[in-house]
Every structure is written in C-alpha cells, then in structure tokens.
Amino acid sequence: VQLQASGGGLVQPGGSLRLSCAASGFTLEYYAIGWFRQAPGKEREGVACITSLDHTTYYADSVKGRFTISRDNAKNTGYLQMNSLEPADTAVYYCAPARPGIGWTEDWSKSARYDLWGQGTQVTVSS
C-alpha cells in the first residue's frame, strides 16, 4: 500500500509544473486526495483537496486561481497543476488520502485527517 508523489523540479517564477500522485495497493477512488506542502522550518500546510464522489475541490487562499487539483480514478492517480509559480511555492509537496466526514469544509487542510503519507516531491521556484 503506497502513495507516491512525483513531478517536482526546478522552475522559474511564472512557470508551471504538474504533480502526480499514484496509488498502489489500494483503490484511490474511494478516498479524497489532499495535497500538502512543507517548506524548510515551516509546518506542513494544506494546498488543495478533491473529494471522491462528487469531486468537490478545496484550495488554500495562497494558491487559488493558480493551482488546479484533479483526479483520474481509472489510472488510480491524482494531479496538481501548478501555474504562475512563485518563490513562496518552494517546498516538498506530498499527497495523501482521506475519508471526509462532517465538517470537511474546515478540516480538509488539517494533515491529521489524512493517512498514508508517502515520500514527497521537491518543487523549487527560482530564477
């Protein structure tokens, strides 16, 4: 059972990256997918989430209008399209599954609500 984030790299400000979150050993379709990031010396923060059934999406204010979360259940994979990247977006990005419950509108960004943290992927935005 594993969830692997990939697709990170070095990009100039204003550039784009597409991160992937591939699940193995379980069916990601039954879970919400959350993307988090952690910069050096900072706490892990929720970036975006997409639910399992109706694909409701949630975004941190800092990425609204720039990032888009999506999923392809047939490929057992989630995605995070990141456009107009800024140096402040530099961090290790992680994905994790969760089962939303009551209060998810407030709880989606809380890392304690997620399980199965895998290795992240480094995103560096620099000129």
N, C-alpha and C positions, 0 to 999 in steps of 0.2 A: 504494500500500500504506500503510494508515494505521490507527491505533487511537486512538480519541478517547474520553476520559473526560468525563462530564457529570453534572449533577445536584447539584453542590455549592451551598452557600449559607450564610446566617447562620441559626443555630438556637439556641434557648435550651437551657441544660442540662436534660437529661432528654428532649429532643426526639428526633426521628427524621429521617433522610434516606435516600433510595435513590439510589445512584450507578449509572450505566450506563457500559458500555464497549463501544462499537460498532466493529466491524472493517469495513474496506472494502478491496477489492483482494486479499483472501485469505480462505481459509476457516478461521475461528477454531476450528471443531470439532476440528481435528487437533492443537490446542495446549492445554496447560494455561494457565489465566488467573491471573495474580497481581495482587493489589492492594498497592500500596505507598503510603507517605505520607512527607512531608518537612516538618518544621516549621522555622521560621527558626533558623539556627545549629545545626541538628542533621543527622545523617546520615539518608539515606533508609532506612526500615525496612519490612520485610515485614509486612503486615497479615493477608492471607489468600490462599489459593490453592485452585483447584479443577482437578482433572485432567481430561483429555479423554475418556478411555474409560469409566472407572467412576465418575467424579465424586467421587473421594475429596477431602475437604476438609481444609485445614490452617489454623490460626489462631494468631496471636500471643497469648500469655497475657493481654496487656493488653486484648484485645477479645473473648475467649472468653465466650460467653453473651450478648453484646450485639450482635455483628455476625454476619451470615449471608451467605455467598457462594453464588451460583447462576449458572446459565447457561441460555440458550435458543439451542441450536445452529441452530434453524430461522430465528431472527432474527439469527444471527451476532453475538450480544451476550452480554456477561456483566453481572452485577449485584453490588452490595454493599449489603445492607440494614443500616443502622446505627441501632440503638435505644439508648436510655438514654445519649445522648451526653454527654460530659464536656468541660470546657475543654481538658483534655490531648489531646483528639482533634483539636484545631485544627491543620490542616496542609493542604498541597496533596496531593491524592490522585491517584495515577497507576495505570494498568493496563498490563500488558504480557504478551505471550505467551511461552511457553517449551515446550521439549520435555523432559519429565522423563527422568531416567536413574537409574542406580544411585545410591543414597544420597539420593534426593529428599526423604525424610523430614527430613533435616538441611539439605538445600540449597534447599528451596522459598523460604526467606526471603532468599536472597542475590541481590541485584539483578544481579550479574554473570552469573547464569544466564538472564537474560531479554534479549530483543531488542525492537527497535521501540518505543522509548519515545516516546510522544506527549505532547501538552500535557495537563497535569493539570487538576483542578478544585478550587477552593478551598473548604474546609469550615471555617467559623468557628463555634465554640460559645461563646456569651457571653450574659450577661443584660444 
